[in-house]
Amino acid sequence: MTIYKADNYEYIYNGFKTIDKDVFHFCLLASEETLQERLAARGDTPGGWTYQQIKKCENALKDKKFEEQIITDTLDTNDVIIKILSKITQNPSYQADNPHHPIGLD
């Protein structure tokens, strides 16, 4: 989900923090060319609304709050999952006995 508007981001992020103080946030990025290819592959109309959002989101995601970035141009879904799990488990606040321990990490 892309949440690039600051107010919406803060509302959702802070809401998650009330549920679990150890919220991890990752910004998945891809080049404009990759995004256009992905939109075309899923059947979006070239030049349509989704295509028009690319530049706006690209600019908004330069904000410091989105600094935990994963470039996805050459990654498939499984690669992204592995990167995210790796970053979470390497985080000092993460505990091996954490009740939210990801399944299948071992």
Secondary structure, DSSP 4 states (H G I P E B T S, - for coil): ----SHHHHHHHHHHHHHH-S-----EEE--HHHHHHHHHHTTPPTTSHHHHHHHHHHHHTTSGGG-SEEE-TT--HHHHHHHHHHHHHHSTT--TT-TTPPTT--
